Amino acid sequence: MDRKEIEIYTDTITLGQFLKWAGVVQTGQEAKHLIQEGEVILNGVPETRRGKKLQPGDVVGIDGREWIVVQGDQEV
């Protein structure tokens, strides 16, 4: 399975925000629908909470695709 790294520049990010940031969905409504329907897998387990906070190392999966959350360089 192909796993793409997605950098975040904060300590955490919500699942709904992550799906938009990663380009998986275009809108928050699309993210809400996918999450509520149980189509989003977080670390191997279906996740239905849009506000679930993700941290570096978490793995998000949808339809056989996976994204891993990694910490990007935080420039000041």
N, CA, C and O atoms as a Tripos MOL2 file, in Angstrom:
@<TRIPOS>MOLECULE
protein
  304   303    76     0     0
PROTEIN
NO_CHARGES

@<TRIPOS>ATOM
      1 N           0.8520   -1.1870    0.0000 N.3       1 MET1
      2 CA          0.0000    0.0000    0.0000 C.3       1 MET1
      3 C           0.8890    1.2390    0.0000 C.2       1 MET1
      4 O           1.8700    1.3160    0.7410 O.2       1 MET1
      5 N           0.5360    2.1940   -0.8310 N.am      2 ASP2
      6 CA          1.2960    3.4340   -0.9240 C.3       2 ASP2
      7 C           0.9050    4.3570    0.2200 C.2       2 ASP2
      8 O          -0.2780    4.5950    0.4610 O.2       2 ASP2
      9 N           1.9050    4.8740    0.9190 N.am      3 ARG3
     10 CA          1.6550    5.7590    2.0540 C.3       3 ARG3
     11 C           2.3370    7.0890    1.7800 C.2       3 ARG3
     12 O           3.5540    7.1450    1.6070 O.2       3 ARG3
     13 N           1.5550    8.1540    1.7420 N.am      4 LYS4
     14 CA          2.0790    9.4870    1.4610 C.3       4 LYS4
     15 C           2.2400   10.2680    2.7550 C.2       4 LYS4
     16 O           1.3500   10.2560    3.6060 O.2       4 LYS4
     17 N           3.3770   10.9520    2.9100 N.am      5 GLU5
     18 CA          3.5990   11.7800    4.0890 C.3       5 GLU5
     19 C           2.9730   13.1540    3.8750 C.2       5 GLU5
     20 O           3.1270   13.7630    2.8170 O.2       5 GLU5
     21 N           2.2610   13.6300    4.9000 N.am      6 ILE6
     22 CA          1.6660   14.9640    4.8800 C.3       6 ILE6
     23 C           2.2190   15.7270    6.0750 C.2       6 ILE6
     24 O           2.0120   15.3360    7.2240 O.2       6 ILE6
     25 N           2.9210   16.8150    5.7940 N.am      7 GLU7
     26 CA          3.5030   17.6140    6.8710 C.3       7 GLU7
     27 C           2.4660   18.5550    7.4730 C.2       7 GLU7
     28 O           1.6760   19.1810    6.7660 O.2       7 GLU7
     29 N           2.4930   18.6340    8.7970 N.am      8 ILE8
     30 CA          1.6950   19.6460    9.4940 C.3       8 ILE8
     31 C           2.6810   20.5610   10.2100 C.2       8 ILE8
     32 O           3.8000   20.1610   10.5290 O.2       8 ILE8
     33 N           2.2570   21.7730   10.4520 N.am      9 TYR9
     34 CA          3.1490   22.7700   11.0380 C.3       9 TYR9
     35 C           2.6600   23.2420   12.4000 C.2       9 TYR9
     36 O           3.0650   24.2980   12.8850 O.2       9 TYR9
     37 N           1.7920   22.4560   13.0070 N.am     10 THR10
     38 CA          1.2910   22.6860   14.3540 C.3      10 THR10
     39 C           1.4780   21.3830   15.1210 C.2      10 THR10
     40 O           1.8190   20.3590   14.5270 O.2      10 THR10
     41 N           1.2600   21.4090   16.4160 N.am     11 ASP11
     42 CA          1.4210   20.1890   17.2130 C.3      11 ASP11
     43 C           0.3690   19.1500   16.8760 C.2      11 ASP11
     44 O           0.6580   17.9540   16.8420 O.2      11 ASP11
     45 N          -0.8580   19.6100   16.6250 N.am     12 THR12
     46 CA         -1.9610   18.7030   16.2750 C.3      12 THR12
     47 C          -2.7880   19.3320   15.1650 C.2      12 THR12
     48 O          -2.6350   20.5130   14.8510 O.2      12 THR12
     49 N          -3.6670   18.5280   14.5770 N.am     13 ILE13
     50 CA         -4.6150   18.9930   13.5650 C.3      13 ILE13
     51 C          -5.8420   18.0960   13.6870 C.2      13 ILE13
     52 O          -5.7110   16.9050   13.9690 O.2      13 ILE13
     53 N          -7.0260   18.6510   13.4780 N.am     14 THR14
     54 CA         -8.2210   17.8080   13.5640 C.3      14 THR14
     55 C          -8.3140   16.9410   12.3080 C.2      14 THR14
     56 O          -7.7440   17.2670   11.2670 O.2      14 THR14
     57 N          -9.0340   15.8460   12.4280 N.am     15 LEU15
     58 CA         -9.1870   14.9280   11.3100 C.3      15 LEU15
     59 C          -9.8300   15.6250   10.1090 C.2      15 LEU15
     60 O          -9.3750   15.4560    8.9780 O.2      15 LEU15
     61 N         -10.8800   16.4020   10.3490 N.am     16 GLY16
     62 CA        -11.5390   17.1240    9.2580 C.3      16 GLY16
     63 C         -10.5900   18.0880    8.5670 C.2      16 GLY16
     64 O         -10.5610   18.1580    7.3380 O.2      16 GLY16
     65 N          -9.8070   18.8360    9.3510 N.am     17 GLN17
     66 CA         -8.8360   19.7680    8.7800 C.3      17 GLN17
     67 C          -7.7630   19.0150    7.9990 C.2      17 GLN17
     68 O          -7.3330   19.4570    6.9330 O.2      17 GLN17
     69 N          -7.3370   17.8820    8.5360 N.am     18 PHE18
     70 CA         -6.2970   17.0980    7.8790 C.3      18 PHE18
     71 C          -6.7450   16.6350    6.4950 C.2      18 PHE18
     72 O          -5.9740   16.7030    5.5380 O.2      18 PHE18
     73 N          -7.9760   16.1690    6.3870 N.am     19 LEU19
     74 CA         -8.4660   15.6860    5.1010 C.3      19 LEU19
     75 C          -8.4570   16.8040    4.0560 C.2      19 LEU19
     76 O          -8.1700   16.5610    2.8840 O.2      19 LEU19
     77 N          -8.7710   18.0200    4.4830 N.am     20 LYS20
     78 CA         -8.7090   19.1540    3.5660 C.3      20 LYS20
     79 C          -7.2540   19.5100    3.2610 C.2      20 LYS20
     80 O          -6.9100   19.7340    2.1010 O.2      20 LYS20
     81 N          -6.4040   19.5650    4.2720 N.am     21 TRP21
     82 CA         -4.9840   19.9130    4.1150 C.3      21 TRP21
     83 C          -4.2780   18.9330    3.1710 C.2      21 TRP21
     84 O          -3.4370   19.3320    2.3650 O.2      21 TRP21
     85 N          -4.6260   17.6630    3.2810 N.am     22 ALA22
     86 CA         -3.9910   16.6230    2.4610 C.3      22 ALA22
     87 C          -4.5580   16.5860    1.0420 C.2      22 ALA22
     88 O          -4.0200   15.8960    0.1770 O.2      22 ALA22
     89 N          -5.6440   17.3270    0.7980 N.am     23 GLY23
     90 CA         -6.2520   17.3400   -0.5270 C.3      23 GLY23
     91 C          -7.1430   16.1430   -0.7930 C.2      23 GLY23
     92 O          -7.4780   15.8570   -1.9420 O.2      23 GLY23
     93 N          -7.5280   15.4430    0.2610 N.am     24 VAL24
     94 CA         -8.4090   14.2850    0.1170 C.3      24 VAL24
     95 C          -9.8180   14.7470   -0.2300 C.2      24 VAL24
     96 O         -10.5120   14.1100   -1.0220 O.2      24 VAL24
     97 N         -10.2330   15.8580    0.3700 N.am     25 VAL25
     98 CA        -11.5390   16.4530    0.1050 C.3      25 VAL25
     99 C         -11.3480   17.9400   -0.1780 C.2      25 VAL25
    100 O         -10.3070   18.5140    0.1440 O.2      25 VAL25
    101 N         -12.3520   18.5480   -0.7760 N.am     26 GLN26
    102 CA        -12.2900   19.9780   -1.0860 C.3      26 GLN26
    103 C         -12.9670   20.8330   -0.0190 C.2      26 GLN26
    104 O         -12.5940   21.9880    0.1900 O.2      26 GLN26
    105 N         -13.9680   20.2580    0.6590 N.am     27 THR27
    106 CA        -14.7430   21.0480    1.6190 C.3      27 THR27
    107 C         -14.8770   20.3270    2.9500 C.2      27 THR27
    108 O         -14.6910   19.1140    3.0430 O.2      27 THR27
    109 N         -15.2030   21.0940    3.9670 N.am     28 GLY28
    110 CA        -15.4690   20.5140    5.2720 C.3      28 GLY28
    111 C         -16.6760   19.5940    5.2440 C.2      28 GLY28
    112 O         -16.7290   18.6100    5.9820 O.2      28 GLY28
    113 N         -17.6450   19.9090    4.3960 N.am     29 GLN29
    114 CA        -18.8420   19.0750    4.2790 C.3      29 GLN29
    115 C         -18.4860   17.6960    3.7400 C.2      29 GLN29
    116 O         -19.0120   16.6890    4.2130 O.2      29 GLN29
    117 N         -17.5880   17.6460    2.7460 N.am     30 GLU30
    118 CA        -17.1410   16.3540    2.2130 C.3      30 GLU30
    119 C         -16.4340   15.5490    3.3020 C.2      30 GLU30
    120 O         -16.6520   14.3450    3.4370 O.2      30 GLU30
    121 N         -15.5880   16.2260    4.0750 N.am     31 ALA31
    122 CA        -14.8690   15.5570    5.1600 C.3      31 ALA31
    123 C         -15.8560   15.0020    6.1810 C.2      31 ALA31
    124 O         -15.7340   13.8580    6.6220 O.2      31 ALA31
    125 N         -16.8360   15.8270    6.5520 N.am     32 LYS32
    126 CA        -17.8470   15.4160    7.5280 C.3      32 LYS32
    127 C         -18.5720   14.1620    7.0600 C.2      32 LYS32
    128 O         -18.7820   13.2320    7.8390 O.2      32 LYS32
    129 N         -18.9510   14.1380    5.7940 N.am     33 HIS33
    130 CA        -19.6750   12.9930    5.2450 C.3      33 HIS33
    131 C         -18.8240   11.7160    5.3040 C.2      33 HIS33
    132 O         -19.2900   10.6820    5.7830 O.2      33 HIS33
    133 N         -17.5860   11.7880    4.8190 N.am     34 LEU34
    134 CA        -16.7080   10.6130    4.8410 C.3      34 LEU34
    135 C         -16.5060   10.0850    6.2560 C.2      34 LEU34
    136 O         -16.5590    8.8800    6.5020 O.2      34 LEU34
    137 N         -16.2730   11.0120    7.1760 N.am     35 ILE35
    138 CA        -16.0000   10.6200    8.5650 C.3      35 ILE35
    139 C         -17.2490   10.0070    9.2000 C.2      35 ILE35
    140 O         -17.1680    8.9440    9.8150 O.2      35 ILE35
    141 N         -18.3960   10.6630    9.0590 N.am     36 GLN36
    142 CA        -19.6260   10.1580    9.6740 C.3      36 GLN36
    143 C         -20.0570    8.8150    9.0990 C.2      36 GLN36
    144 O         -20.6860    8.0190    9.7970 O.2      36 GLN36
    145 N         -19.7290    8.5540    7.8440 N.am     37 GLU37
    146 CA        -20.0860    7.2770    7.2140 C.3      37 GLU37
    147 C         -19.1160    6.1540    7.5970 C.2      37 GLU37
    148 O         -19.2910    5.0140    7.1660 O.2      37 GLU37
    149 N         -18.1000    6.4650    8.3990 N.am     38 GLY38
    150 CA        -17.1550    5.4460    8.8480 C.3      38 GLY38
    151 C         -16.1530    5.0290    7.7880 C.2      38 GLY38
    152 O         -15.5510    3.9590    7.8870 O.2      38 GLY38
    153 N         -15.9660    5.8730    6.7660 N.am     39 GLU39
    154 CA        -15.0550    5.5360    5.6760 C.3      39 GLU39
    155 C         -13.6080    5.8970    5.9690 C.2      39 GLU39
    156 O         -12.7100    5.5150    5.2180 O.2      39 GLU39
    157 N         -13.3700    6.6330    7.0570 N.am     40 VAL40
    158 CA        -12.0200    7.0570    7.4000 C.3      40 VAL40
    159 C         -11.4590    6.1310    8.4710 C.2      40 VAL40
    160 O         -12.0850    5.9050    9.5060 O.2      40 VAL40
    161 N         -10.2720    5.6010    8.2070 N.am     41 ILE41
    162 CA         -9.5950    4.7110    9.1460 C.3      41 ILE41
    163 C          -8.4260    5.4760    9.7660 C.2      41 ILE41
    164 O          -7.5960    6.0320    9.0460 O.2      41 ILE41
    165 N          -8.3590    5.5060   11.0880 N.am     42 LEU42
    166 CA         -7.2730    6.1660   11.7970 C.3      42 LEU42
    167 C          -6.5020    5.1190   12.5860 C.2      42 LEU42
    168 O          -7.0390    4.4990   13.5040 O.2      42 LEU42
    169 N          -5.2490    4.9280   12.2240 N.am     43 ASN43
    170 CA         -4.3980    3.9460   12.8970 C.3      43 ASN43
    171 C          -5.0480    2.5630   12.9400 C.2      43 ASN43
    172 O          -4.9720    1.8540   13.9440 O.2      43 ASN43
    173 N          -5.6930    2.1960   11.8210 N.am     44 GLY44
    174 CA         -6.2710    0.8670   11.6880 C.3      44 GLY44
    175 C          -7.6790    0.6930   12.2210 C.2      44 GLY44
    176 O          -8.2330   -0.4040   12.1570 O.2      44 GLY44
    177 N          -8.2750    1.7740   12.7550 N.am     45 VAL45
    178 CA         -9.6030    1.6980   13.3600 C.3      45 VAL45
    179 C         -10.5090    2.7710   12.7350 C.2      45 VAL45
    180 O         -10.0770    3.9130   12.5750 O.2      45 VAL45
    181 N         -11.7610    2.4250   12.3790 N.am     46 PRO46
    182 CA        -12.6680    3.4470   11.8520 C.3      46 PRO46
    183 C         -12.8260    4.5980   12.8480 C.2      46 PRO46
    184 O         -13.0000    4.3670   14.0450 O.2      46 PRO46
    185 N         -12.7650    5.8270   12.3550 N.am     47 GLU47
    186 CA        -12.8940    7.0190   13.2060 C.3      47 GLU47
    187 C         -14.0520    7.8610   12.7030 C.2      47 GLU47
    188 O         -14.0910    8.2350   11.5310 O.2      47 GLU47
    189 N         -15.0080    8.1650   13.5970 N.am     48 THR48
    190 CA        -16.1960    8.9120   13.2050 C.3      48 THR48
    191 C         -16.2540   10.3040   13.8430 C.2      48 THR48
    192 O         -17.2740   10.9880   13.7540 O.2      48 THR48
    193 N         -15.1730   10.7160   14.4790 N.am     49 ARG49
    194 CA        -15.1500   12.0420   15.1160 C.3      49 ARG49
    195 C         -14.3420   13.0070   14.2450 C.2      49 ARG49
    196 O         -13.1280   12.8590   14.1070 O.2      49 ARG49
    197 N         -15.0120   13.9750   13.6700 N.am     50 ARG50
    198 CA        -14.3580   14.9510   12.7910 C.3      50 ARG50
    199 C         -13.3360   15.7880   13.5520 C.2      50 ARG50
    200 O         -12.3280   16.2060   12.9820 O.2      50 ARG50
    201 N         -13.5890   16.0350   14.8340 N.am     51 GLY51
    202 CA        -12.7030   16.8570   15.6530 C.3      51 GLY51
    203 C         -11.5740   16.0820   16.3140 C.2      51 GLY51
    204 O         -10.8120   16.6580   17.0900 O.2      51 GLY51
    205 N         -11.4490   14.7940   16.0270 N.am     52 LYS52
    206 CA        -10.3760   13.9810   16.5990 C.3      52 LYS52
    207 C          -9.0400   14.6230   16.2640 C.2      52 LYS52
    208 O          -8.7560   14.9040   15.1000 O.2      52 LYS52
    209 N          -8.2160   14.8580   17.2880 N.am     53 LYS53
    210 CA         -6.9190   15.5060   17.0730 C.3      53 LYS53
    211 C          -5.8830   14.4840   16.6330 C.2      53 LYS53
    212 O          -5.6950   13.4510   17.2750 O.2      53 LYS53
    213 N          -5.2070   14.7900   15.5170 N.am     54 LEU54
    214 CA         -4.1520   13.9380   14.9950 C.3      54 LEU54
    215 C          -2.8050   14.5120   15.4030 C.2      54 LEU54
    216 O          -2.6560   15.7180   15.6000 O.2      54 LEU54
    217 N          -1.8420   13.6330   15.5240 N.am     55 GLN55
    218 CA         -0.4850   14.0160   15.8800 C.3      55 GLN55
    219 C           0.4750   13.3550   14.9020 C.2      55 GLN55
    220 O           0.1050   12.3920   14.2300 O.2      55 GLN55
    221 N           1.7060   13.8600   14.8120 N.am     56 PRO56
    222 CA          2.6910   13.1920   13.9620 C.3      56 PRO56
    223 C           2.7840   11.7030   14.3050 C.2      56 PRO56
    224 O           2.8120   11.3220   15.4750 O.2      56 PRO56
    225 N           2.8300   10.8860   13.2800 N.am     57 GLY57
    226 CA          2.8800    9.4340   13.4370 C.3      57 GLY57
    227 C           1.5460    8.7550   13.1920 C.2      57 GLY57
    228 O           1.5020    7.5540   12.9290 O.2      57 GLY57
    229 N           0.4390    9.5210   13.2770 N.am     58 ASP58
    230 CA         -0.8760    8.9460   12.9960 C.3      58 ASP58
    231 C          -0.9950    8.6140   11.5120 C.2      58 ASP58
    232 O          -0.4370    9.3070   10.6610 O.2      58 ASP58
    233 N          -1.7330    7.5380   11.2130 N.am     59 VAL59
    234 CA         -1.9410    7.1010    9.8390 C.3      59 VAL59
    235 C          -3.4310    7.1500    9.5290 C.2      59 VAL59
    236 O          -4.2420    6.5470   10.2320 O.2      59 VAL59
    237 N          -3.7860    7.8780    8.4630 N.am     60 VAL60
    238 CA         -5.1680    8.0350    8.0260 C.3      60 VAL60
    239 C          -5.3470    7.2620    6.7290 C.2      60 VAL60
    240 O          -4.5310    7.3830    5.8150 O.2      60 VAL60
    241 N          -6.4160    6.4630    6.6420 N.am     61 GLY61
    242 CA         -6.6700    5.6840    5.4420 C.3      61 GLY61
    243 C          -8.0870    5.8540    4.9340 C.2      61 GLY61
    244 O          -9.0350    5.9640    5.7110 O.2      61 GLY61
    245 N          -8.2170    5.8740    3.5890 N.am     62 ILE62
    246 CA         -9.5190    5.9200    2.9260 C.3      62 ILE62
    247 C          -9.3860    5.1640    1.6110 C.2      62 ILE62
    248 O          -8.4710    5.4300    0.8310 O.2      62 ILE62
    249 N         -10.2850    4.2320    1.3620 N.am     63 ASP63
    250 CA        -10.3320    3.5290    0.0730 C.3      63 ASP63
    251 C          -8.9790    2.9680   -0.3670 C.2      63 ASP63
    252 O          -8.6090    3.0950   -1.5340 O.2      63 ASP63
    253 N          -8.2480    2.3550    0.5470 N.am     64 GLY64
    254 CA         -6.9810    1.7330    0.1940 C.3      64 GLY64
    255 C          -5.8080    2.6900    0.0690 C.2      64 GLY64
    256 O          -4.6940    2.2600   -0.2290 O.2      64 GLY64
    257 N          -6.0340    3.9740    0.2890 N.am     65 ARG65
    258 CA         -4.9500    4.9630    0.2780 C.3      65 ARG65
    259 C          -4.6260    5.3310    1.7180 C.2      65 ARG65
    260 O          -5.5010    5.3150    2.5840 O.2      65 ARG65
    261 N          -3.3560    5.6650    1.9720 N.am     66 GLU66
    262 CA         -2.9530    6.0410    3.3280 C.3      66 GLU66
    263 C          -2.0850    7.2900    3.3140 C.2      66 GLU66
    264 O          -1.3020    7.5290    2.3940 O.2      66 GLU66
    265 N          -2.2570    8.0750    4.3670 N.am     67 TRP67
    266 CA         -1.4560    9.2700    4.5930 C.3      67 TRP67
    267 C          -0.9210    9.2070    6.0130 C.2      67 TRP67
    268 O          -1.6590    8.8770    6.9410 O.2      67 TRP67
    269 N           0.3530    9.5180    6.1880 N.am     68 ILE68
    270 CA          0.9250    9.5590    7.5260 C.3      68 ILE68
    271 C           1.1950   11.0110    7.8820 C.2      68 ILE68
    272 O           1.7150   11.7800    7.0740 O.2      68 ILE68
    273 N           0.8340   11.3680    9.1010 N.am     69 VAL69
    274 CA          1.0290   12.7310    9.5840 C.3      69 VAL69
    275 C           2.4810   12.8630   10.0430 C.2      69 VAL69
    276 O           2.9420   12.0890   10.8810 O.2      69 VAL69
    277 N           3.2000   13.8440    9.4930 N.am     70 VAL70
    278 CA          4.5700   14.1000    9.9240 C.3      70 VAL70
    279 C           4.7110   15.5650   10.3010 C.2      70 VAL70
    280 O           3.9980   16.4240    9.7820 O.2      70 VAL70
    281 N           5.6330   15.8380   11.2030 N.am     71 GLN71
    282 CA          5.8700   17.2050   11.6550 C.3      71 GLN71
    283 C           6.7550   17.9300   10.6530 C.2      71 GLN71
    284 O           7.8580   17.4700   10.3580 O.2      71 GLN71
    285 N           6.2910   19.0460   10.1320 N.am     72 GLY72
    286 CA          7.0870   19.8640    9.2260 C.3      72 GLY72
    287 C           7.9410   20.8250   10.0290 C.2      72 GLY72
    288 O           7.7280   21.0140   11.2260 O.2      72 GLY72
    289 N           8.8980   21.4210    9.3660 N.am     73 ASP73
    290 CA          9.7390   22.4300   10.0160 C.3      73 ASP73
    291 C           8.8900   23.6370   10.3710 C.2      73 ASP73
    292 O           8.1500   24.1620    9.5400 O.2      73 ASP73
    293 N           9.0070   24.0660   11.6130 N.am     74 GLN74
    294 CA          8.2510   25.2310   12.0690 C.3      74 GLN74
    295 C           9.1800   26.4270   12.0580 C.2      74 GLN74
    296 O          10.0030   26.5980   12.9580 O.2      74 GLN74
    297 N           9.0440   27.2560   11.0310 N.am     75 GLU75
    298 CA          9.8590   28.4570   10.9480 C.3      75 GLU75
    299 C           9.1510   29.6010   11.6480 C.2      75 GLU75
    300 O           7.9290   29.7330   11.5760 O.2      75 GLU75
    301 N           9.9280   30.4160   12.3200 N.am     76 VAL76
    302 CA          9.3480   31.5580   13.0470 C.3      76 VAL76
    303 C           9.5720   32.8210   12.2780 C.2      76 VAL76
    304 O           9.1600   33.8940   12.7190 O.2      76 VAL76
@<TRIPOS>BOND
     1     1     2 1
     2     2     3 1
     3     3     4 2
     4     3     5 am
     5     5     6 1
     6     6     7 1
     7     7     8 2
     8     7     9 am
     9     9    10 1
    10    10    11 1
    11    11    12 2
    12    11    13 am
    13    13    14 1
    14    14    15 1
    15    15    16 2
    16    15    17 am
    17    17    18 1
    18    18    19 1
    19    19    20 2
    20    19    21 am
    21    21    22 1
    22    22    23 1
    23    23    24 2
    24    23    25 am
    25    25    26 1
    26    26    27 1
    27    27    28 2
    28    27    29 am
    29    29    30 1
    30    30    31 1
    31    31    32 2
    32    31    33 am
    33    33    34 1
    34    34    35 1
    35    35    36 2
    36    35    37 am
    37    37    38 1
    38    38    39 1
    39    39    40 2
    40    39    41 am
    41    41    42 1
    42    42    43 1
    43    43    44 2
    44    43    45 am
    45    45    46 1
    46    46    47 1
    47    47    48 2
    48    47    49 am
    49    49    50 1
    50    50    51 1
    51    51    52 2
    52    51    53 am
    53    53    54 1
    54    54    55 1
    55    55    56 2
    56    55    57 am
    57    57    58 1
    58    58    59 1
    59    59    60 2
    60    59    61 am
    61    61    62 1
    62    62    63 1
    63    63    64 2
    64    63    65 am
    65    65    66 1
    66    66    67 1
    67    67    68 2
    68    67    69 am
    69    69    70 1
    70    70    71 1
    71    71    72 2
    72    71    73 am
    73    73    74 1
    74    74    75 1
    75    75    76 2
    76    75    77 am
    77    77    78 1
    78    78    79 1
    79    79    80 2
    80    79    81 am
    81    81    82 1
    82    82    83 1
    83    83    84 2
    84    83    85 am
    85    85    86 1
    86    86    87 1
    87    87    88 2
    88    87    89 am
    89    89    90 1
    90    90    91 1
    91    91    92 2
    92    91    93 am
    93    93    94 1
    94    94    95 1
    95    95    96 2
    96    95    97 am
    97    97    98 1
    98    98    99 1
    99    99   100 2
   100    99   101 am
   101   101   102 1
   102   102   103 1
   103   103   104 2
   104   103   105 am
   105   105   106 1
   106   106   107 1
   107   107   108 2
   108   107   109 am
   109   109   110 1
   110   110   111 1
   111   111   112 2
   112   111   113 am
   113   113   114 1
   114   114   115 1
   115   115   116 2
   116   115   117 am
   117   117   118 1
   118   118   119 1
   119   119   120 2
   120   119   121 am
   121   121   122 1
   122   122   123 1
   123   123   124 2
   124   123   125 am
   125   125   126 1
   126   126   127 1
   127   127   128 2
   128   127   129 am
   129   129   130 1
   130   130   131 1
   131   131   132 2
   132   131   133 am
   133   133   134 1
   134   134   135 1
   135   135   136 2
   136   135   137 am
   137   137   138 1
   138   138   139 1
   139   139   140 2
   140   139   141 am
   141   141   142 1
   142   142   143 1
   143   143   144 2
   144   143   145 am
   145   145   146 1
   146   146   147 1
   147   147   148 2
   148   147   149 am
   149   149   150 1
   150   150   151 1
   151   151   152 2
   152   151   153 am
   153   153   154 1
   154   154   155 1
   155   155   156 2
   156   155   157 am
   157   157   158 1
   158   158   159 1
   159   159   160 2
   160   159   161 am
   161   161   162 1
   162   162   163 1
   163   163   164 2
   164   163   165 am
   165   165   166 1
   166   166   167 1
   167   167   168 2
   168   167   169 am
   169   169   170 1
   170   170   171 1
   171   171   172 2
   172   171   173 am
   173   173   174 1
   174   174   175 1
   175   175   176 2
   176   175   177 am
   177   177   178 1
   178   178   179 1
   179   179   180 2
   180   179   181 am
   181   181   182 1
   182   182   183 1
   183   183   184 2
   184   183   185 am
   185   185   186 1
   186   186   187 1
   187   187   188 2
   188   187   189 am
   189   189   190 1
   190   190   191 1
   191   191   192 2
   192   191   193 am
   193   193   194 1
   194   194   195 1
   195   195   196 2
   196   195   197 am
   197   197   198 1
   198   198   199 1
   199   199   200 2
   200   199   201 am
   201   201   202 1
   202   202   203 1
   203   203   204 2
   204   203   205 am
   205   205   206 1
   206   206   207 1
   207   207   208 2
   208   207   209 am
   209   209   210 1
   210   210   211 1
   211   211   212 2
   212   211   213 am
   213   213   214 1
   214   214   215 1
   215   215   216 2
   216   215   217 am
   217   217   218 1
   218   218   219 1
   219   219   220 2
   220   219   221 am
   221   221   222 1
   222   222   223 1
   223   223   224 2
   224   223   225 am
   225   225   226 1
   226   226   227 1
   227   227   228 2
   228   227   229 am
   229   229   230 1
   230   230   231 1
   231   231   232 2
   232   231   233 am
   233   233   234 1
   234   234   235 1
   235   235   236 2
   236   235   237 am
   237   237   238 1
   238   238   239 1
   239   239   240 2
   240   239   241 am
   241   241   242 1
   242   242   243 1
   243   243   244 2
   244   243   245 am
   245   245   246 1
   246   246   247 1
   247   247   248 2
   248   247   249 am
   249   249   250 1
   250   250   251 1
   251   251   252 2
   252   251   253 am
   253   253   254 1
   254   254   255 1
   255   255   256 2
   256   255   257 am
   257   257   258 1
   258   258   259 1
   259   259   260 2
   260   259   261 am
   261   261   262 1
   262   262   263 1
   263   263   264 2
   264   263   265 am
   265   265   266 1
   266   266   267 1
   267   267   268 2
   268   267   269 am
   269   269   270 1
   270   270   271 1
   271   271   272 2
   272   271   273 am
   273   273   274 1
   274   274   275 1
   275   275   276 2
   276   275   277 am
   277   277   278 1
   278   278   279 1
   279   279   280 2
   280   279   281 am
   281   281   282 1
   282   282   283 1
   283   283   284 2
   284   283   285 am
   285   285   286 1
   286   286   287 1
   287   287   288 2
   288   287   289 am
   289   289   290 1
   290   290   291 1
   291   291   292 2
   292   291   293 am
   293   293   294 1
   294   294   295 1
   295   295   296 2
   296   295   297 am
   297   297   298 1
   298   298   299 1
   299   299   300 2
   300   299   301 am
   301   301   302 1
   302   302   303 1
   303   303   304 2
@<TRIPOS>SUBSTRUCTURE
     1 MET1         2 RESIDUE 1 A MET
     2 ASP2         6 RESIDUE 1 A ASP
     3 ARG3        10 RESIDUE 1 A ARG
     4 LYS4        14 RESIDUE 1 A LYS
     5 GLU5        18 RESIDUE 1 A GLU
     6 ILE6        22 RESIDUE 1 A ILE
     7 GLU7        26 RESIDUE 1 A GLU
     8 ILE8        30 RESIDUE 1 A ILE
     9 TYR9        34 RESIDUE 1 A TYR
    10 THR10       38 RESIDUE 1 A THR
    11 ASP11       42 RESIDUE 1 A ASP
    12 THR12       46 RESIDUE 1 A THR
    13 ILE13       50 RESIDUE 1 A ILE
    14 THR14       54 RESIDUE 1 A THR
    15 LEU15       58 RESIDUE 1 A LEU
    16 GLY16       62 RESIDUE 1 A GLY
    17 GLN17       66 RESIDUE 1 A GLN
    18 PHE18       70 RESIDUE 1 A PHE
    19 LEU19       74 RESIDUE 1 A LEU
    20 LYS20       78 RESIDUE 1 A LYS
    21 TRP21       82 RESIDUE 1 A TRP
    22 ALA22       86 RESIDUE 1 A ALA
    23 GLY23       90 RESIDUE 1 A GLY
    24 VAL24       94 RESIDUE 1 A VAL
    25 VAL25       98 RESIDUE 1 A VAL
    26 GLN26      102 RESIDUE 1 A GLN
    27 THR27      106 RESIDUE 1 A THR
    28 GLY28      110 RESIDUE 1 A GLY
    29 GLN29      114 RESIDUE 1 A GLN
    30 GLU30      118 RESIDUE 1 A GLU
    31 ALA31      122 RESIDUE 1 A ALA
    32 LYS32      126 RESIDUE 1 A LYS
    33 HIS33      130 RESIDUE 1 A HIS
    34 LEU34      134 RESIDUE 1 A LEU
    35 ILE35      138 RESIDUE 1 A ILE
    36 GLN36      142 RESIDUE 1 A GLN
    37 GLU37      146 RESIDUE 1 A GLU
    38 GLY38      150 RESIDUE 1 A GLY
    39 GLU39      154 RESIDUE 1 A GLU
    40 VAL40      158 RESIDUE 1 A VAL
    41 ILE41      162 RESIDUE 1 A ILE
    42 LEU42      166 RESIDUE 1 A LEU
    43 ASN43      170 RESIDUE 1 A ASN
    44 GLY44      174 RESIDUE 1 A GLY
    45 VAL45      178 RESIDUE 1 A VAL
    46 PRO46      182 RESIDUE 1 A PRO
    47 GLU47      186 RESIDUE 1 A GLU
    48 THR48      190 RESIDUE 1 A THR
    49 ARG49      194 RESIDUE 1 A ARG
    50 ARG50      198 RESIDUE 1 A ARG
    51 GLY51      202 RESIDUE 1 A GLY
    52 LYS52      206 RESIDUE 1 A LYS
    53 LYS53      210 RESIDUE 1 A LYS
    54 LEU54      214 RESIDUE 1 A LEU
    55 GLN55      218 RESIDUE 1 A GLN
    56 PRO56      222 RESIDUE 1 A PRO
    57 GLY57      226 RESIDUE 1 A GLY
    58 ASP58      230 RESIDUE 1 A ASP
    59 VAL59      234 RESIDUE 1 A VAL
    60 VAL60      238 RESIDUE 1 A VAL
    61 GLY61      242 RESIDUE 1 A GLY
    62 ILE62      246 RESIDUE 1 A ILE
    63 ASP63      250 RESIDUE 1 A ASP
    64 GLY64      254 RESIDUE 1 A GLY
    65 ARG65      258 RESIDUE 1 A ARG
    66 GLU66      262 RESIDUE 1 A GLU
    67 TRP67      266 RESIDUE 1 A TRP
    68 ILE68      270 RESIDUE 1 A ILE
    69 VAL69      274 RESIDUE 1 A VAL
    70 VAL70      278 RESIDUE 1 A VAL
    71 GLN71      282 RESIDUE 1 A GLN
    72 GLY72      286 RESIDUE 1 A GLY
    73 ASP73      290 RESIDUE 1 A ASP
    74 GLN74      294 RESIDUE 1 A GLN
    75 GLU75      298 RESIDUE 1 A GLU
    76 VAL76      302 RESIDUE 1 A VAL
